[in-house]
């Protein structure tokens, strides 16, 4: 849905039991609140590593950013 404003919510996140069997097994044992609390820092670490490695651009560093 390009162009739609994002409401800040992630309603569906799929962790593959084939691609990440250990993570899937551990998360499936948790209550939904604990699971979301665990995924939040994992996502932050993933985003930080992409930004640190230079594989993720921010609007400020994008070549199309207006100066």
C-alpha positions as CSV (number, residue, x, y, z in Angstrom):
1,X,0.0,0.0,0.0
2,X,2.4,2.7,-1.2
3,X,1.5,6.2,-0.2
4,X,-0.6,5.1,2.8
5,X,0.6,6.7,6.0
6,X,2.0,4.1,8.5
7,X,0.3,4.1,11.8
8,X,3.4,2.9,13.7
9,X,2.1,-0.6,14.3
10,X,3.3,-3.9,13.1
11,X,0.3,-6.2,13.1
12,X,1.9,-9.3,11.6
13,X,5.4,-10.6,11.8
14,X,6.4,-14.0,10.7
15,X,9.4,-15.8,12.0
16,X,10.1,-18.8,9.9
17,X,10.5,-22.1,11.7
18,X,12.6,-23.3,8.8
19,X,14.9,-20.3,8.5
20,X,15.3,-19.6,12.2
21,X,14.3,-22.8,14.1
22,X,16.0,-21.9,17.4
23,X,14.5,-18.4,17.5
24,X,11.1,-19.7,16.5
25,X,11.1,-22.4,19.2
26,X,12.1,-20.0,22.0
27,X,9.6,-17.3,20.9
28,X,6.8,-19.9,20.7
29,X,7.2,-20.7,24.4
30,X,6.7,-17.1,25.4
31,X,3.6,-15.1,26.3
32,X,2.8,-12.5,23.6
33,X,4.0,-9.6,25.7
34,X,7.3,-11.2,26.6
35,X,7.7,-12.2,22.9
36,X,7.2,-8.6,21.7
37,X,9.6,-7.3,24.4
38,X,12.2,-9.8,23.2
39,X,11.8,-8.9,19.5
40,X,12.1,-5.2,20.0
41,X,15.8,-5.2,21.1
42,X,16.5,-7.8,18.4
43,X,15.1,-5.6,15.8
44,X,17.0,-2.6,17.1
45,X,20.2,-4.6,17.0
46,X,19.5,-5.6,13.4
47,X,18.8,-2.1,12.3
48,X,21.9,-0.8,14.1
49,X,24.1,-3.3,12.4
50,X,22.7,-2.4,9.0
51,X,23.2,1.2,9.6
52,X,26.8,0.7,11.0
53,X,27.7,-1.5,8.1
54,X,26.5,1.2,5.6
55,X,23.9,-1.1,4.1
56,X,21.0,1.1,5.3
57,X,20.6,4.7,4.3
58,X,18.8,7.3,6.3
59,X,16.8,10.2,4.7
60,X,19.7,12.5,5.6
61,X,22.3,10.3,3.9
62,X,20.2,9.5,0.8
63,X,21.4,11.0,-2.5
64,X,17.9,12.1,-3.2
65,X,17.7,14.1,0.0
66,X,17.1,17.8,-0.5
67,X,19.8,20.1,0.9
